[in-house]
Amino acid sequence: MLSFVSDEAVAAIGVVNQMMMFPFVLFNFTAMGSGVVVAQFVGANKLNDVSKTIANAIFINLLFGFFISSMIVIFRYQFLNIFHMSRELIEYADIYILIVGGTLFTQAMVMTLFSVLQAQGFTKEVMYVALGMNNLNIIGNYFVIFGPFGLPKLGVMGVAISTAVCRDSKGVWYPSSVDEQSGKTLLAPASAEYKKVPEDQRVKWGPTERKIYKTWYESQYGIRSWNNIEIHHIIPRAYGGSNDPANLISLPKSFHRGTVNSWWTNN
């Protein structure tokens, strides 16, 4: 949709979004850590500890978010110069990074809230909220780019405001889960913009490959029951993911099919 503004705007915002992926990964680690601790206290029925953990997580991640936002705004020209952008592109990127980068602390907050809510079993509710945010972002972009009903066309500034307010769910929300036996955590992928690969180029995944992974898993973490458990490719095969154990995690069947797979389908 941003291409209706100009090709230069698309290029500039593309560079800034690449820069934003690193803070997203940092926020995801802190949020996921909070979610893991909350899940443990929920399982132990220590409700007071759950409340304290959530309060501390929100406070700490808010401070961390303010720090990251400040660094991005203060050193934005140094970051942009790394990409050797032209003066015209920097003009577009500057206003976008000021607004989106300056409000990144809200990203840290939302990711933390989503993580602790999922840890308490509110996975569907989080998904609905995230999808709603995604739709609002699209609608907001339409209004600020095309200016219907006599509204002003704000261009890149408008897209930045819409993004800051709504936060695209691709960067904000990703299903979280912890394999209790191995301790492995399902983390968000480094990017939400993987391109699909042709079927004939995807790695094979069948009974033989599943057996290989199960044998490796049990040699590392001990014998387990595989009833109602499925093996998930963190980066799906359709997007070039491999069968390497580092790219695999065991998940409950209902969570895998109903939540994780639907994220990749909808995004």
CYANA upper distance limits for C-alpha pairs under 8 A (distance plus 0.5 A):
  1 MET  CA    141 ASN  CA      8.14
  1 MET  CA    142 TYR  CA      8.15
  2 LEU  CA      6 SER  CA      7.64
  2 LEU  CA      9 ALA  CA      7.57
  2 LEU  CA     10 VAL  CA      6.53
  2 LEU  CA    145 ILE  CA      7.96
  2 LEU  CA    156 VAL  CA      8.30
  2 LEU  CA    159 VAL  CA      8.43
  3 SER  CA      7 ASP  CA      6.13
  3 SER  CA      9 ALA  CA      7.73
  3 SER  CA     10 VAL  CA      6.38
  4 PHE  CA    145 ILE  CA      8.02
  5 VAL  CA      9 ALA  CA      7.12
  5 VAL  CA    145 ILE  CA      7.56
  5 VAL  CA    155 GLY  CA      6.59
  5 VAL  CA    156 VAL  CA      8.03
  6 SER  CA     10 VAL  CA      7.14
  7 ASP  CA     11 ALA  CA      6.86
  8 GLU  CA     12 ALA  CA      6.63
  8 GLU  CA     88 GLU  CA      8.08
  8 GLU  CA     89 LEU  CA      6.55
  8 GLU  CA     92 TYR  CA      8.36
  9 ALA  CA     13 ILE  CA      6.55
  9 ALA  CA     89 LEU  CA      7.42
  9 ALA  CA     92 TYR  CA      6.48
  9 ALA  CA     93 ALA  CA      8.26
  9 ALA  CA    156 VAL  CA      7.45
 10 VAL  CA     14 GLY  CA      6.45
 11 ALA  CA     15 VAL  CA      6.92
 11 ALA  CA     89 LEU  CA      7.85
 12 ALA  CA     16 VAL  CA      6.97
 12 ALA  CA     89 LEU  CA      5.72
 12 ALA  CA     90 ILE  CA      7.43
 12 ALA  CA     92 TYR  CA      6.60
 12 ALA  CA     93 ALA  CA      5.64
 13 ILE  CA     17 ASN  CA      6.53
 13 ILE  CA     92 TYR  CA      7.92
 13 ILE  CA     93 ALA  CA      6.45
 13 ILE  CA     96 TYR  CA      7.66
 14 GLY  CA     18 GLN  CA      6.87
 15 VAL  CA     19 MET  CA      7.02
 15 VAL  CA     83 PHE  CA      8.35
 15 VAL  CA     93 ALA  CA      8.45
 16 VAL  CA     20 MET  CA      6.79
 16 VAL  CA     80 LEU  CA      8.42
 16 VAL  CA     93 ALA  CA      7.03
 16 VAL  CA     96 TYR  CA      8.29
 16 VAL  CA     97 ILE  CA      7.15
 17 ASN  CA     21 MET  CA      6.99
 18 GLN  CA     22 PHE  CA      8.25
 19 MET  CA     23 PRO  CA      8.37
 20 MET  CA     24 PHE  CA      6.86
 20 MET  CA    101 GLY  CA      8.11
 21 MET  CA     25 VAL  CA      6.79
 21 MET  CA    190 ALA  CA      7.62
 21 MET  CA    191 SER  CA      7.61
 22 PHE  CA     26 LEU  CA      6.91
 23 PRO  CA     27 PHE  CA      6.54
 23 PRO  CA     68 ILE  CA      7.78
 24 PHE  CA     28 ASN  CA      6.48
 24 PHE  CA    107 GLN  CA      8.34
 24 PHE  CA    108 ALA  CA      8.47
 24 PHE  CA    171 GLY  CA      7.36
 24 PHE  CA    172 VAL  CA      8.44
 25 VAL  CA     29 PHE  CA      6.82
 25 VAL  CA    188 ALA  CA      8.30
 25 VAL  CA    190 ALA  CA      7.30
 26 LEU  CA     30 THR  CA      7.07
 27 PHE  CA     31 ALA  CA      6.50
 27 PHE  CA     61 ASN  CA      8.23
 27 PHE  CA     65 GLY  CA      8.27
 27 PHE  CA    107 GLN  CA      8.23
 27 PHE  CA    108 ALA  CA      5.91
 27 PHE  CA    111 MET  CA      7.61
 27 PHE  CA    112 THR  CA      8.49
 28 ASN  CA     32 MET  CA      6.33
 28 ASN  CA    108 ALA  CA      8.38
 28 ASN  CA    111 MET  CA      7.26
 28 ASN  CA    112 THR  CA      8.48
 28 ASN  CA    187 LEU  CA      8.05
 28 ASN  CA    188 ALA  CA      7.67
 29 PHE  CA     33 GLY  CA      6.59
 29 PHE  CA    187 LEU  CA      8.29
 30 THR  CA     34 SER  CA      6.86
 30 THR  CA     61 ASN  CA      7.66
 30 THR  CA    112 THR  CA      8.11
 31 ALA  CA     35 GLY  CA      6.77
 31 ALA  CA     57 ALA  CA      8.27
 31 ALA  CA     61 ASN  CA      8.24
 31 ALA  CA    108 ALA  CA      8.06
 31 ALA  CA    111 MET  CA      6.44
 31 ALA  CA    112 THR  CA      4.92
 31 ALA  CA    113 LEU  CA      8.41
 31 ALA  CA    115 SER  CA      6.41
 31 ALA  CA    116 VAL  CA      8.28
 32 MET  CA     36 VAL  CA      6.68
 32 MET  CA    112 THR  CA      7.97
 32 MET  CA    115 SER  CA      6.55
 32 MET  CA    176 SER  CA      7.78
 32 MET  CA    187 LEU  CA      8.05
 33 GLY  CA     37 VAL  CA      6.94
 34 SER  CA     38 VAL  CA      6.69
 34 SER  CA     53 THR  CA      7.84
 34 SER  CA     54 ILE  CA      7.87
 34 SER  CA     57 ALA  CA      6.61
 34 SER  CA    112 THR  CA      7.64
 34 SER  CA    115 SER  CA      7.69
 34 SER  CA    116 VAL  CA      7.10
 35 GLY  CA     39 ALA  CA      6.53
 35 GLY  CA    112 THR  CA      8.14
 35 GLY  CA    115 SER  CA      5.50
 35 GLY  CA    116 VAL  CA      5.06
 35 GLY  CA    117 LEU  CA      8.36
 35 GLY  CA    118 GLN  CA      7.94
 35 GLY  CA    119 ALA  CA      5.90
 36 VAL  CA     40 GLN  CA      6.83
 36 VAL  CA    119 ALA  CA      7.48
 36 VAL  CA    178 VAL  CA      7.84
 37 VAL  CA     41 PHE  CA      6.92
 37 VAL  CA     53 THR  CA      8.01
 38 VAL  CA     42 VAL  CA      6.56
 38 VAL  CA     50 VAL  CA      6.03
 38 VAL  CA     53 THR  CA      7.11
 38 VAL  CA     54 ILE  CA      7.77
 38 VAL  CA    116 VAL  CA      6.84
 38 VAL  CA    119 ALA  CA      6.74
 38 VAL  CA    120 GLN  CA      7.99
 39 ALA  CA     43 GLY  CA      6.61
 39 ALA  CA    116 VAL  CA      8.27
 39 ALA  CA    119 ALA  CA      5.34
 39 ALA  CA    120 GLN  CA      6.93
 40 GLN  CA     44 ALA  CA      6.79
 41 PHE  CA     45 ASN  CA      6.50
 41 PHE  CA     46 LYS  CA      5.68
 41 PHE  CA     47 LEU  CA      7.47
 41 PHE  CA     49 ASP  CA      7.00
 41 PHE  CA     50 VAL  CA      6.30
 42 VAL  CA     46 LYS  CA      6.61
 42 VAL  CA     47 LEU  CA      7.11
 42 VAL  CA     50 VAL  CA      7.14
 42 VAL  CA    119 ALA  CA      8.46
 42 VAL  CA    120 GLN  CA      7.29
 46 LYS  CA     50 VAL  CA      6.89
 47 LEU  CA     51 SER  CA      6.91
 48 ASN  CA     52 LYS  CA      6.86
 49 ASP  CA     53 THR  CA      6.46
 50 VAL  CA     54 ILE  CA      6.70
 51 SER  CA     55 ALA  CA      6.73
 52 LYS  CA     56 ASN  CA      6.60
 53 THR  CA     57 ALA  CA      6.42
 54 ILE  CA     58 ILE  CA      6.64
 54 ILE  CA    116 VAL  CA      7.45
 55 ALA  CA     59 PHE  CA      6.77
 56 ASN  CA     60 ILE  CA      6.49
 57 ALA  CA     61 ASN  CA      6.37
 57 ALA  CA    112 THR  CA      7.67
 58 ILE  CA     62 LEU  CA      6.40
 58 ILE  CA    109 MET  CA      6.93
 58 ILE  CA    112 THR  CA      7.10
 58 ILE  CA    113 LEU  CA      7.99
 59 PHE  CA     63 LEU  CA      6.89
 60 ILE  CA     64 PHE  CA      6.68
 61 ASN  CA     65 GLY  CA      6.35
 61 ASN  CA    108 ALA  CA      6.57
 61 ASN  CA    109 MET  CA      7.07
 61 ASN  CA    112 THR  CA      7.86
 62 LEU  CA     66 PHE  CA      6.70
 62 LEU  CA    105 PHE  CA      6.62
 62 LEU  CA    106 THR  CA      8.25
 62 LEU  CA    108 ALA  CA      7.03
 62 LEU  CA    109 MET  CA      6.55
 63 LEU  CA     67 PHE  CA      6.77
 63 LEU  CA    105 PHE  CA      8.45
 64 PHE  CA     68 ILE  CA      6.80
 64 PHE  CA    105 PHE  CA      8.05
 64 PHE  CA    108 ALA  CA      8.38
 65 GLY  CA     69 SER  CA      6.54
 65 GLY  CA    104 LEU  CA      6.82
 65 GLY  CA    105 PHE  CA      4.35
 65 GLY  CA    106 THR  CA      7.78
 65 GLY  CA    107 GLN  CA      8.13
 65 GLY  CA    108 ALA  CA      6.04
 65 GLY  CA    109 MET  CA      8.18
 66 PHE  CA     70 SER  CA      6.55
 66 PHE  CA    104 LEU  CA      8.06
 66 PHE  CA    105 PHE  CA      5.67
 67 PHE  CA     71 MET  CA      6.77
 68 ILE  CA     72 ILE  CA      6.74
 68 ILE  CA    104 LEU  CA      7.93
 68 ILE  CA    105 PHE  CA      7.90
 69 SER  CA     73 VAL  CA      6.76
 69 SER  CA    101 GLY  CA      6.12
 69 SER  CA    102 GLY  CA      5.44
 69 SER  CA    103 THR  CA      6.97
 69 SER  CA    104 LEU  CA      5.94
 69 SER  CA    105 PHE  CA      6.64
 70 SER  CA     74 ILE  CA      6.45
 70 SER  CA    102 GLY  CA      7.20
 71 MET  CA     75 PHE  CA      6.36
 71 MET  CA     76 ARG  CA      8.30
 72 ILE  CA     76 ARG  CA      5.78
 72 ILE  CA     79 PHE  CA      8.42
 72 ILE  CA     97 ILE  CA      8.31
 72 ILE  CA    101 GLY  CA      6.57
 72 ILE  CA    102 GLY  CA      7.76
 73 VAL  CA     97 ILE  CA      7.63
 73 VAL  CA     98 LEU  CA      6.36
 73 VAL  CA    101 GLY  CA      6.88
 73 VAL  CA    102 GLY  CA      6.50
 75 PHE  CA     79 PHE  CA      6.84
 76 ARG  CA     80 LEU  CA      6.60
 76 ARG  CA     94 ASP  CA      8.02
 76 ARG  CA     97 ILE  CA      7.78
 77 TYR  CA     81 ASN  CA      6.50
 77 TYR  CA     94 ASP  CA      8.32
 78 GLN  CA     82 ILE  CA      7.16
 79 PHE  CA     83 PHE  CA      8.11
 80 LEU  CA     84 HIS  CA      7.60
 80 LEU  CA     85 MET  CA      7.32
 80 LEU  CA     90 ILE  CA      7.74
 81 ASN  CA     85 MET  CA      6.85
 85 MET  CA     89 LEU  CA      6.54
 85 MET  CA     90 ILE  CA      6.69
 86 SER  CA     90 ILE  CA      6.72
 87 ARG  CA     91 GLU  CA      6.86
 88 GLU  CA     92 TYR  CA      7.37
 89 LEU  CA     93 ALA  CA      6.60
 90 ILE  CA     94 ASP  CA      6.18
 91 GLU  CA     95 ILE  CA      7.37
 92 TYR  CA     96 TYR  CA      7.04
 92 TYR  CA    156 VAL  CA      7.22
 93 ALA  CA     97 ILE  CA      6.43
 94 ASP  CA     98 LEU  CA      6.57
 95 ILE  CA     99 ILE  CA      6.91
 95 ILE  CA    156 VAL  CA      8.09
 95 ILE  CA    157 MET  CA      6.84
 95 ILE  CA    160 ALA  CA      8.37
 96 TYR  CA    100 VAL  CA      6.41
 96 TYR  CA    101 GLY  CA      8.14
 96 TYR  CA    156 VAL  CA      7.12
 96 TYR  CA    157 MET  CA      6.75
 96 TYR  CA    159 VAL  CA      8.48
 96 TYR  CA    160 ALA  CA      5.77
 97 ILE  CA    101 GLY  CA      5.31
 97 ILE  CA    102 GLY  CA      7.61
 97 ILE  CA    160 ALA  CA      8.48
 98 LEU  CA    102 GLY  CA      5.89
 99 ILE  CA    103 THR  CA      6.81
 99 ILE  CA    157 MET  CA      8.46
 99 ILE  CA    160 ALA  CA      6.50
 99 ILE  CA    161 ILE  CA      7.10
 99 ILE  CA    164 ALA  CA      7.45
100 VAL  CA    104 LEU  CA      6.84
100 VAL  CA    160 ALA  CA      6.30
100 VAL  CA    161 ILE  CA      7.77
100 VAL  CA    163 THR  CA      7.44
100 VAL  CA    164 ALA  CA      5.81
103 THR  CA    107 GLN  CA      7.98
103 THR  CA    164 ALA  CA      6.88
104 LEU  CA    108 ALA  CA      7.23
104 LEU  CA    164 ALA  CA      8.36
105 PHE  CA    109 MET  CA      6.92
106 THR  CA    110 VAL  CA      6.62
107 GLN  CA    111 MET  CA      6.57
107 GLN  CA    167 ARG  CA      7.94
107 GLN  CA    172 VAL  CA      7.14
108 ALA  CA    112 THR  CA      6.66
109 MET  CA    113 LEU  CA      6.68
110 VAL  CA    114 PHE  CA      6.54
110 VAL  CA    172 VAL  CA      7.52
111 MET  CA    115 SER  CA      6.57
111 MET  CA    172 VAL  CA      6.32
111 MET  CA    173 TRP  CA      7.00
112 THR  CA    116 VAL  CA      6.78
113 LEU  CA    117 LEU  CA      6.58
114 PHE  CA    118 GLN  CA      6.61
114 PHE  CA    126 VAL  CA      6.70
114 PHE  CA    173 TRP  CA      7.52
115 SER  CA    119 ALA  CA      6.72
115 SER  CA    176 SER  CA      7.55
116 VAL  CA    120 GLN  CA      6.98
117 LEU  CA    121 GLY  CA      7.13
117 LEU  CA    122 PHE  CA      5.96
117 LEU  CA    123 THR  CA      7.71
117 LEU  CA    126 VAL  CA      7.80
118 GLN  CA    122 PHE  CA      5.37
118 GLN  CA    123 THR  CA      5.28
118 GLN  CA    126 VAL  CA      7.52
118 GLN  CA    175 PRO  CA      8.37
118 GLN  CA    176 SER  CA      7.67
119 ALA  CA    176 SER  CA      8.47
122 PHE  CA    126 VAL  CA      6.80
123 THR  CA    127 MET  CA      6.75
123 THR  CA    175 PRO  CA      8.14
123 THR  CA    259 THR  CA      8.31
124 LYS  CA    128 TYR  CA      6.74
124 LYS  CA    259 THR  CA      8.30
125 GLU  CA    129 VAL  CA      6.80
126 VAL  CA    130 ALA  CA      6.61
127 MET  CA    131 LEU  CA      6.62
127 MET  CA    173 TRP  CA      8.27
128 TYR  CA    132 GLY  CA      6.63
129 VAL  CA    133 MET  CA      6.71
130 ALA  CA    134 ASN  CA      6.74
130 ALA  CA    168 ASP  CA      8.47
130 ALA  CA    169 SER  CA      5.68
130 ALA  CA    172 VAL  CA      8.10
130 ALA  CA    173 TRP  CA      6.94
131 LEU  CA    135 ASN  CA      6.77
131 LEU  CA    169 SER  CA      6.99
132 GLY  CA    136 LEU  CA      6.67
133 MET  CA    137 ASN  CA      6.64
133 MET  CA    166 CYS  CA      5.80
133 MET  CA    167 ARG  CA      6.98
133 MET  CA    168 ASP  CA      6.96
133 MET  CA    169 SER  CA      6.86
134 ASN  CA    138 ILE  CA      7.00
134 ASN  CA    166 CYS  CA      7.51
134 ASN  CA    167 ARG  CA      7.56
134 ASN  CA    168 ASP  CA      5.44
134 ASN  CA    169 SER  CA      5.73
134 ASN  CA    170 LYS  CA      8.43
135 ASN  CA    139 ILE  CA      6.76
136 LEU  CA    140 GLY  CA      6.37
136 LEU  CA    166 CYS  CA      6.75
137 ASN  CA    141 ASN  CA      6.63
137 ASN  CA    162 SER  CA      6.41
137 ASN  CA    163 THR  CA      6.63
137 ASN  CA    165 VAL  CA      8.43
137 ASN  CA    166 CYS  CA      5.71
137 ASN  CA    167 ARG  CA      7.29
137 ASN  CA    168 ASP  CA      6.78
138 ILE  CA    142 TYR  CA      6.85
139 ILE  CA    143 PHE  CA      6.96
140 GLY  CA    144 VAL  CA      6.82
140 GLY  CA    159 VAL  CA      8.11
140 GLY  CA    162 SER  CA      5.91
141 ASN  CA    145 ILE  CA      6.40
141 ASN  CA    158 GLY  CA      7.64
141 ASN  CA    159 VAL  CA      5.97
141 ASN  CA    162 SER  CA      6.64
142 TYR  CA    146 PHE  CA      6.32
142 TYR  CA    147 GLY  CA      7.98
143 PHE  CA    147 GLY  CA      5.55
143 PHE  CA    148 PRO  CA      6.61
143 PHE  CA    151 LEU  CA      7.99
143 PHE  CA    153 LYS  CA      8.20
144 VAL  CA    151 LEU  CA      8.24
144 VAL  CA    152 PRO  CA      7.49
144 VAL  CA    153 LYS  CA      5.76
144 VAL  CA    154 LEU  CA      5.74
144 VAL  CA    155 GLY  CA      6.85
144 VAL  CA    158 GLY  CA      5.56
144 VAL  CA    159 VAL  CA      7.07
144 VAL  CA    162 SER  CA      8.44
145 ILE  CA    153 LYS  CA      5.83
145 ILE  CA    154 LEU  CA      6.66
145 ILE  CA    155 GLY  CA      5.69
145 ILE  CA    156 VAL  CA      8.46
145 ILE  CA    158 GLY  CA      7.50
145 ILE  CA    159 VAL  CA      7.79
146 PHE  CA    153 LYS  CA      6.42
147 GLY  CA    151 LEU  CA      5.08
147 GLY  CA    152 PRO  CA      5.70
147 GLY  CA    153 LYS  CA      5.21
147 GLY  CA    154 LEU  CA      8.32
153 LYS  CA    158 GLY  CA      8.12
154 LEU  CA    158 GLY  CA      5.09
154 LEU  CA    159 VAL  CA      8.12
155 GLY  CA    159 VAL  CA      6.89
156 VAL  CA    160 ALA  CA      6.63
157 MET  CA    161 ILE  CA      6.77
158 GLY  CA    162 SER  CA      6.59
159 VAL  CA    163 THR  CA      6.52
160 ALA  CA    164 ALA  CA      6.55
161 ILE  CA    165 VAL  CA      6.60
162 SER  CA    166 CYS  CA      6.48
162 SER  CA    167 ARG  CA      8.28
163 THR  CA    167 ARG  CA      5.52
163 THR  CA    168 ASP  CA      7.09
167 ARG  CA    171 GLY  CA      7.96
167 ARG  CA    172 VAL  CA      7.15
168 ASP  CA    172 VAL  CA      6.95
169 SER  CA    173 TRP  CA      5.86
170 LYS  CA    174 TYR  CA      7.85
170 LYS  CA    192 ALA  CA      6.39
170 LYS  CA    267 ASN  CA      7.08
171 GLY  CA    192 ALA  CA      7.59
174 TYR  CA    187 LEU  CA      8.33
174 TYR  CA    188 ALA  CA      6.19
174 TYR  CA    260 VAL  CA      8.50
174 TYR  CA    263 TRP  CA      7.85
175 PRO  CA    186 LEU  CA      8.22
175 PRO  CA    188 ALA  CA      8.09
175 PRO  CA    259 THR  CA      7.33
175 PRO  CA    260 VAL  CA      6.47
175 PRO  CA    263 TRP  CA      8.21
176 SER  CA    185 THR  CA      7.89
176 SER  CA    186 LEU  CA      6.05
176 SER  CA    187 LEU  CA      7.09
176 SER  CA    188 ALA  CA      8.34
177 SER  CA    185 THR  CA      6.43
177 SER  CA    186 LEU  CA      5.83
177 SER  CA    251 LEU  CA      8.03
178 VAL  CA    183 GLY  CA      6.73
178 VAL  CA    184 LYS  CA      6.25
178 VAL  CA    185 THR  CA      4.94
178 VAL  CA    186 LEU  CA      6.72
179 ASP  CA    183 GLY  CA      5.76
179 ASP  CA    184 LYS  CA      5.84
179 ASP  CA    185 THR  CA      6.91
179 ASP  CA    249 ILE  CA      7.88
179 ASP  CA    250 SER  CA      6.94
179 ASP  CA    251 LEU  CA      7.26
180 GLU  CA    184 LYS  CA      7.91
181 GLN  CA    221 TYR  CA      7.19
182 SER  CA    221 TYR  CA      6.30
184 LYS  CA    249 ILE  CA      7.72
186 LEU  CA    234 ILE  CA      7.85
186 LEU  CA    249 ILE  CA      7.68
187 LEU  CA    234 ILE  CA      8.48
189 PRO  CA    234 ILE  CA      7.65
189 PRO  CA    235 ILE  CA      7.34
192 ALA  CA    267 ASN  CA      8.08
194 TYR  CA    239 TYR  CA      6.46
195 LYS  CA    239 TYR  CA      6.27
196 LYS  CA    238 ALA  CA      5.95
196 LYS  CA    239 TYR  CA      4.95
196 LYS  CA    240 GLY  CA      7.55
197 VAL  CA    201 GLN  CA      6.97
197 VAL  CA    202 ARG  CA      7.23
197 VAL  CA    238 ALA  CA      6.35
197 VAL  CA    239 TYR  CA      6.14
197 VAL  CA    240 GLY  CA      6.57
198 PRO  CA    202 ARG  CA      7.25
198 PRO  CA    238 ALA  CA      8.14
199 GLU  CA    238 ALA  CA      7.70
202 ARG  CA    237 ARG  CA      6.23
202 ARG  CA    238 ALA  CA      6.88
202 ARG  CA    240 GLY  CA      6.77
202 ARG  CA    241 GLY  CA      8.32
203 VAL  CA    237 ARG  CA      6.86
203 VAL  CA    240 GLY  CA      8.30
203 VAL  CA    241 GLY  CA      8.14
203 VAL  CA    242 SER  CA      6.83
203 VAL  CA    243 ASN  CA      7.64
204 LYS  CA    209 GLU  CA      8.10
205 TRP  CA    209 GLU  CA      6.10
205 TRP  CA    210 ARG  CA      7.61
205 TRP  CA    243 ASN  CA      8.30
206 GLY  CA    210 ARG  CA      6.68
207 PRO  CA    211 LYS  CA      6.58
208 THR  CA    212 ILE  CA      6.78
209 GLU  CA    213 TYR  CA      6.87
209 GLU  CA    243 ASN  CA      8.30
210 ARG  CA    214 LYS  CA      6.66
210 ARG  CA    231 ILE  CA      8.16
211 LYS  CA    215 THR  CA      6.55
212 ILE  CA    216 TRP  CA      6.74
213 TYR  CA    217 TYR  CA      6.43
213 TYR  CA    245 PRO  CA      7.45
214 LYS  CA    218 GLU  CA      6.61
215 THR  CA    219 SER  CA      6.70
216 TRP  CA    220 GLN  CA      6.89
217 TYR  CA    221 TYR  CA      6.44
217 TYR  CA    222 GLY  CA      7.83
218 GLU  CA    222 GLY  CA      4.86
218 GLU  CA    223 ILE  CA      5.49
218 GLU  CA    224 ARG  CA      7.50
219 SER  CA    223 ILE  CA      8.30
226 TRP  CA    230 GLU  CA      8.06
228 ASN  CA    252 PRO  CA      6.51
228 ASN  CA    253 LYS  CA      5.63
228 ASN  CA    254 SER  CA      8.29
229 ILE  CA    250 SER  CA      6.90
229 ILE  CA    251 LEU  CA      6.12
229 ILE  CA    252 PRO  CA      5.17
229 ILE  CA    253 LYS  CA      5.50
230 GLU  CA    250 SER  CA      6.13
230 GLU  CA    251 LEU  CA      5.95
230 GLU  CA    252 PRO  CA      6.69
230 GLU  CA    253 LYS  CA      5.80
230 GLU  CA    256 HIS  CA      7.60
231 ILE  CA    248 LEU  CA      7.00
231 ILE  CA    249 ILE  CA      6.21
231 ILE  CA    250 SER  CA      5.00
231 ILE  CA    251 LEU  CA      6.72
232 HIS  CA    236 PRO  CA      8.20
232 HIS  CA    248 LEU  CA      6.03
232 HIS  CA    249 ILE  CA      5.83
232 HIS  CA    250 SER  CA      6.52
232 HIS  CA    251 LEU  CA      7.18
232 HIS  CA    256 HIS  CA      7.68
233 HIS  CA    237 ARG  CA      7.32
233 HIS  CA    241 GLY  CA      7.18
233 HIS  CA    242 SER  CA      8.04
233 HIS  CA    243 ASN  CA      7.89
233 HIS  CA    247 ASN  CA      6.12
233 HIS  CA    248 LEU  CA      5.27
233 HIS  CA    249 ILE  CA      7.26
234 ILE  CA    241 GLY  CA      7.90
234 ILE  CA    247 ASN  CA      5.74
234 ILE  CA    248 LEU  CA      6.37
234 ILE  CA    249 ILE  CA      7.59
235 ILE  CA    239 TYR  CA      7.02
235 ILE  CA    240 GLY  CA      7.57
235 ILE  CA    241 GLY  CA      5.16
235 ILE  CA    242 SER  CA      8.12
235 ILE  CA    247 ASN  CA      7.11
236 PRO  CA    240 GLY  CA      7.12
236 PRO  CA    241 GLY  CA      5.43
236 PRO  CA    242 SER  CA      8.34
237 ARG  CA    241 GLY  CA      4.82
237 ARG  CA    242 SER  CA      6.88
241 GLY  CA    247 ASN  CA      7.65
242 SER  CA    247 ASN  CA      6.99
243 ASN  CA    247 ASN  CA      6.99
243 ASN  CA    248 LEU  CA      7.36
244 ASP  CA    248 LEU  CA      7.24
245 PRO  CA    249 ILE  CA      8.11
251 LEU  CA    255 PHE  CA      7.40
251 LEU  CA    256 HIS  CA      6.41
252 PRO  CA    256 HIS  CA      6.51
253 LYS  CA    257 ARG  CA      6.66
254 SER  CA    258 GLY  CA      6.14
254 SER  CA    259 THR  CA      8.26
255 PHE  CA    259 THR  CA      5.76
255 PHE  CA    260 VAL  CA      7.08
256 HIS  CA    260 VAL  CA      5.54
256 HIS  CA    261 ASN  CA      6.62
257 ARG  CA    261 ASN  CA      5.78
257 ARG  CA    262 SER  CA      7.56
258 GLY  CA    262 SER  CA      6.61
259 THR  CA    263 TRP  CA      6.83
260 VAL  CA    264 TRP  CA      7.37
261 ASN  CA    265 THR  CA      6.80
262 SER  CA    266 ASN  CA      6.46
263 TRP  CA    267 ASN  CA      6.45
